[in-house]
Amino acid sequence: MKIFLISVCTAAQLTAYGLIIFVSVRAGITALLISYAALALVIARLWKEAKKEKKEEPWNDYRNY
């Protein structure tokens, strides 16, 4: 799921740059802002997942036999 979301964000950014170059600057900038917002959501999701894994870590610590 994470790889899919990151690839969608990348494709959206490439499309936005194409819009800026070939079609309209305003439409391209709008698409670019949307892709950056989606990328921020992906990063927030990854950060939340890493925080959850770190929270679970002390319960599975078997170093103290």
C-alpha positions, 0 to 999 in steps of 0.5 A: 500500500505504501509503495502504491501511494508513493508511486501515485504521488510521483506520477501526480508530480510528473503530471503536474510538471507536464501541465506546467510546461505544456498546458497551463501554469495555474493548473500545473501548480494546483496539481503540484500542490495536491501531489505535495499534500498527498505526499505529506499524508504518506509521510505522516502515515509512515511516521505514525506507523514507525512510532507505533512500532517503536512503542511496541518494541519494549514489550518484545525486548528479550535481551535481559535473560 
